[in-house]
């Protein structure tokens, strides 16, 4: 394609034509020449806004772009409303690829009850693969807003589902042929299917209703990165039991095969929480079919200790995500 804005014909035919989900709060949405979107909220409700690029994979990029943004909004206790998309495309892109990407976006929006409110689509020499940068908009009652900085000493630290969900799914899809030479087809298919667990909207809703002080979606940098960020934001220390952190065998074996540390692997779909009664919250999540485990405590001070049996280590500053080591 030619470098520059995607043509109006392609914009209408392969982008706007794919957008069907609507929210009543959105009073100005995507359209030719529209540079902004407008959202109307009820009294006592506040905007929650997030932004995130998807750069680590091409497969299912449209789905991931929406799901990760919805998760970010949910981690603040907010209901996702819509997204603004900046889509940067390489010259080699074909129109059917754009249409497929937008179909993925719209399907994911439907599952999360979100609307594509607008954005910008451009072919540029600056990228060698598609890049989607998403700005998400959500709403929450002012008294229900949850932050990453809300953890307090004495509270339980817990996680939902298991770590490495997104990273495992991405690697299994990107390296399916290679993994198929080492593992059974059933094993690889199971790992590929981890993307079915990417949404944290259900657990966020339950946590807000049950009682939670802080939430943080475990994304780039893995569980170790998320724990560090929670502690730094809240001004607390941590005492974490490494053996209590839930991890699937598929993640363990794929990480061993590629020489990766699963505790630094992108883990969207796993929500990190702090709560006064973590075991009660875990039970409520379990009733809804969402596995959850208390993995430690928030403590006074700044030390972030990791206990592994009789050994103790200290959490380090976040590393580059292990996903980027995959060639």
Protein Blocks (a to p, Z undefined) as FASTA:
>chain_A
ZZdjddfklmmmmmmmmpmbdcfklmbdcdehiabdcddddehiacdddddddfkbmghk
lmmmmmmmmmmmmmnopacfbdcddddddfkbcfklmmmmmmmmmmmmmmnopacfbdcd
dddfkbcbdcddddddddddfklpccfklpcehiacddehiehklmmmmmmmmmmmmmmm
mmcfklmmmmmmmmmmmpcklmmmmmmmnopabdcdddehijmlmmmmmmmmnopacddd
fklpccdfklmmmmmmnopafklgccehiacdddfblmlmmmmmmmnopacddfbdcded
jbdcddehjaccddddddddfklmpZZ
